[in-house]
Amino acid sequence: MKKKTVFKWLNRFVTGVLMILLIGVAFLAVTAKLTGGDPQVFGYQLKTVLSGSMEPDIQTGSVIAVKPIADEQRGDLKKGDVITFMESEDKLVTHRIVDSKTTGNGVIYTTKGDNNNAADSSPVLAENVVAVYSGVTIPYVGYISSFAQSPNGSIAFLIVPGLLMLGYSGFTIWRAIRELDDQKNKPVDVPNS
Amino acid sequence: MRQSRLRKFKTKYRWFWFTTKIVLIWYALIFSTTYLTSNTAAVFTNSEESSGKIEAGFWEPEEFVLEFTTKGNQNIDACKSIEIKTIVKNNGPGDMNENGSFEVYYIAKGNPTKGAKDGVGTFESIESGKSTELTYKASKPGRYAFLIYQQSDSNLKLWSKEIRIDCGSGQEPNKSDQEVKEDESIVTDEQQGENTDTLNEAVENTEAHENAKEDLETKEEVVENNENNTETSEEEIENETNTEKEEEEIEELEGIEDETITEEGGGN
């Protein structure tokens, strides 16, 4: 009897979590589609960090929340801010500002990884700054996320549980059919129930 | 009836539904993590500044090539501090732009290039073809060698021949300081005397060479003048004979010049 109540509460909890997750994912997907940009969570973007150039502040394999920055604020960053910037067309880098200079073309930042012994070779134009690090990191999730995106990760995280689920449901259906057959074989039992 | 059957169904397959929910949660989690972070290429660069040197080639911007011209090992018999010397020549096409520096390595026995640095010194820049003398005050008996670098910032080492200072042949190595000092003063006086003597000799020699050269040059000029004359007045046969004579003289003089040159070569 006690076992049954524990299961009941567990079941309710799981159902609640599932509901929240489904609603949340749907909400995120819809907002991302509507805004058109990268998916955001309450105004923050999540970035996976796969190198240790900013250790110990940002650990390798963590996910960090960065706040996208408006165009007009890009020149107002201070020394010591951690920024995410476009290093090249398709490469985002998050490093700390160690120096800022105002030139005729705008503001130029010199950046450096906390764990690096030298500043980055090429300075960053203010217009290439994408976001400012908010200080929130979730350790180890980056490993999971990047693994899930790899082919092996998709197999392990999506296909294998799917197949297991399929097998389990197949087994359940088979059991149900068998029970129905049993019930047919014992028609006397039916009125009693 | 229907309700009870549904309830029965529910309770019977509750584990199935439970697992289904767990799997759905799992999928939702995986989807949200990958979806939210999928568009981020926030891979961090890690640039390391190495302190190594890459030598892409070897240039000689100053185009000087130093060489030790002192042949063979020097053996010096002394028990006190003595000035050791070696001669460095600039065999390159260019002059040295800056003063050079040298190091002196010492080892009690064995190969001094494997020994410890005993001291350093400098020498003035050497013009192309000229040579200079490196001197160093050696304080104890042993094996010494001079080391110079071809370029001030390069690692091209150039070792001199070994200089051995032996304290033998009856001399006592452990003299009292006073005696040593006295000895030193005498030695330095003697050395100075010798030096001045040799210098004087050298000066005399060079002067003699220069005089001879001047003579040659003036005579050559005369010959040239004569040649010009012959060109302008070819009819004058006497002049031709004269020039022939002069040419003979020139040939003789050139022979002399060759001799002087060889002497110079031998002298070096």
Interface residues (C-beta under 8 A of the other chain):
Chain A: F7 L10 N11 V14 T15 V17 L18 L21 L22 G24 V25 L28 A29 D38 P39 V41 Q45 L46 K47 T48 V49 L50 S51 G52 S53 M54 V63 I64 T84 E87 D90 K91 L92 V93 T94 H95 G113 N115 N116 N117 A118 D120 S121 V141 G142 I144 S145 A148 Q149 F157 L158 P161 G162 L164 M165 Y168 S169 T172 A176 S193
Chain B: S4 Y13 R14 F16 W17 F18 T19 T20 K21 I22 V23 L24 I25 W26 Y27 A28 L29 I30 F31 S32 T33 T34 Y35 L36 T37 S38 N39 T40 A41 A42 V43 F44 T45 N46 S47 E48 E49
